[in-house]
Amino acid sequence: MKTGLGASTNTIGRLPKYLRCLQELEDQGISRVSSTGIAERLSLTPSQIRQDLAQFGSFGAQGYGYDVKLLANCIREILGINKSHNVIIVGVGSIGRALLTHLEFQGNNYHVVAGFDTDYGVIGKTVNDTPVYHVDELIDFLGEVDVDLCVLAVPKEHAKHTALSLAKNGVPAIWNLTNVDLELGNYDVLVENMHFLDSLFSLTFYLEATSKTKEKAFA
Amino acid sequence: MKTGLGASTNTIGRLPKYLRCLQELEDQGISRVSSTGIAERLSLTPSQIRQDLAQFGSFGAQGYGYDVKLLANCIREILGINKSHNVIIVGVGSIGRALLTHLEFQGNNYHVVAGFDTDYGVIGKTVNDTPVYHVDELIDFLGEVDVDLCVLAVPKEHAKHTALSLAKNGVPAIWNLTNVDLELGNYDVLVENMHFLDSLFSLTFYLEATSKTKEKAFA
């Protein structure tokens, strides 16, 4: 699919993988890598990587490869994660709280400015230095603070109306972890639906398929 | 990509989405749906859905559409999630614990038989009825209990050697949430790398791209 942004959704989907690979190389003190080197680590073809990167400019040199640090920075710039983003988390339950403490929001320029919940056990407290407010204060908050991105981690049954309220109040992007598909086509909001279980189910498919193949081989 | 299993990885990746859509329809009391009805809900084309499903057999009838419940059960069977699977969680930190309480493991026939950690704050306790043991007991445990799948949620720096130990001790599938790419090609183990941040980064790309487009429009 073409995105109208000069690169396909598949290409854009692969950029974070390239960045992750480059960060690991940096951690290992490796300063230069070929497209073949990246390809091997990610089970892709070198030409795929060269094609993807060529859509955004000219990186690396024939025979030399890529400067790991430089390419990582370029990809951060392409992804826009070199810029600072204000993030709120709506739904500070177990998943929301885990992300607050576990995800490297800060290291990636995501500034979690507030959490919102309905649970008085967490309201008025801070989680990982982030203040948590009652969800009733959300709309007022959005009127006062520029929020770039909302992590939506409320229970399933609250997903749709909460998302609608975020969209109506000008939140430009929702990272949706509720396992409900959100369709907000009528609003000026970007939604990324992230489905944990889809990935677990795919794995289960391959597990069952493999065990069937083994059964056949031993039959 | 062909999987050698009669269906492409893309098709298999879409099956959980179809199942999720059908489950939502069931929850809404809808018993019959056309490929167009599914397509609209998932922003796909009807022909894509018909092609995907045709790879696994003949479902639905021209002009009638699909029986929601029946098709959901068929997809559960194709994915293998109608069968019972024994699951362990290695790394019962915030993400591991959130998944234990949040994910619908039980409703999907995943039986979480044990958790493993190095933190004495959680060892010897139960989380959501699942007993948590010291990670030193893992290998003995694997010798005694048939484990189908391991949810790997240890800190980054322990990802590789823990995964290797799981593979060497016969765990057939690892659902890897460590944000480290695991390559265990030499072992007879399936690995599904699930990267939270990739999805957040893609969303950020679109957010930045959209705001650039808007800036241009107003320039």
Interface residues (C-beta under 8 A of the other chain):
Chain A: T3 L5 I12 G13 L15 P16 K17 L19 R20 C21 E24 R41 L42 S43 I78 L79 G80 I81 K83 H85 G93 S94 I95 R97 A98 L99 T101 H102 L103 E104 N108 Y110 D148 L149 P172 A173 W175 N179 V180 D181 E183 L190 E192 M194 H195 F196 L197 D198 S199 L200 F201 S202 L203 T204 F205 Y206 L207 E208 A209 T210 S211
Chain B: T3 L5 I12 G13 L15 P16 K17 L19 R20 C21 E24 R41 L42 S43 I78 L79 G80 I81 K83 H85 G93 S94 I95 R97 A98 L99 T101 H102 L103 E104 N108 Y110 D148 L149 P172 A173 W175 N179 V180 D181 E183 L190 E192 M194 H195 F196 L197 D198 S199 L200 F201 S202 L203 T204 F205 Y206 L207 E208 A209 T210 S211
